[in-house]
Amino acid sequence: MITSSKTNSLQGNIILPGDKSISHRAIIFGALSIGKTVIEGLLESEDIYRTIKAMEKFGARIIKNKNNWEVYGFGVGGFSSPENVIDCGNSGTTCRLLMGAISTTPIKAVFVGDPSLSKRPMDRIIEPLERMGASFIARENSFLPITITGAKEPLPIRFESKIDSAQIKSAVLLAGLNCRGETTYIEKSLTRNHTENMLSDFGVKVDSKFSSKGFSHKLLGFQELTPKKIVVPTDPSSAAFFIASALIVKDSSINLYNLCMNHTRSGFLETVKEMGAKIELSNNRTISGELVADLTVCFSKLKGIEVPISRVPSMIDEYPILSIIASFATGKTIMRGIKELTVKESNRIVSMAKGLKQCGIEIEYGDDFLIVSGQKKVTGGAKIRTFGDHRVAMSFLCLGQASEKPIILDEYSSINTSFPTFINEFRKVGANIMQN
Ligand code: S3P
């Protein structure tokens, strides 16, 4: 059992884990190049271990050293047929990026996942990858388990996505690497661009530009990836929980280091600053092609705002924790255009709405919006169901630090998928979180 209770103040330095999206890609791109890629600061969590195990099954050699990881890759199109199923656990990124990467190599693989991943839509990647020549046998509704047979003679495509998703974009671009000719992916809004950035870093030319239809990304197939040393910045989505608690727990002041400030990930920071958050940035610099900075965050008086819909892709994983912050702000915080939250590790609109209601917070919600009315005092005092979703679990552990009565969760092992050191880091800076 875990209890999060009223905390006097949070003070000190946080050691954040490596960025999850960049960590997945560092392993995958290392495997797609021939030779040794060295990764420093890799996130060591269940989701990343799924990608590591999968890439080993496809033929990569991956070694953990004291201070870094080494990936010995097999090159684009060098995948071997795995002898057993590819178990992606809870990780949508592992599943969708790897299906894309192997879809243009003539091998067969069976992908499975945990109960949550087995309910998440895969038709979004099946559609473009079938057009490139891959074939799929899926359970009903295109759910996992899925058997994929990669294309013998892959075709490049021009794909206009109806959904803003970096996972779909990455799947198509990775598939395009093993096609003769030019693959083009068009998205209405720019989603996280780590795939484009890292491909460029590995020496692959990706032409990304704003067009009348949105953002287009083009690459020519059969370009080789050159192995690299990668330093992974720390994860802004994991940082958001510490930023939130520092903002809502009185007298707090915390420092965060090497935070990934990529503009396709910084929507949460912009939003909380508009709400009145006192956040200071320093030491702006570039690491492995990504902007990073250090942050100091202090307790702040916050007001509710309407979050612009255009900002959704750049803070897609931060809506659960934003709804907690909104509970402590004056007035309403209006979050619209968030339908994609319904197909994350849980239906995050419903998961958060149910928990917030139990904590005495006034909310309205539907299948693409959530409106939270801030309270002078948040009651808390509830046993929250996380729906096995790591971000829901972490969000309510933050709420408990500032609510009148403690919060209990029905489970918290889900946190290990993205942030195994979460509880220890919070305790170190004074959070009143008890496991028993
Ligand atoms: C991710 C993209 C996002 C995000 C997920 C990680 C990635 O998903 O929610 O946590 O690393 O590409 P979508 O692209 O499906 O929105």
Boltz pocket constraint, residues with backbone or C-beta under 6 A from the ligand:
constraints:
  - pocket:
      binder: B
      contacts: [[A, 20], [A, 21], [A, 22], [A, 24], [A, 93], [A, 164], [A, 165], [A, 166], [A, 167], [A, 168], [A, 170], [A, 191], [A, 192], [A, 316], [A, 317], [A, 340]]
      max_distance: 6.0
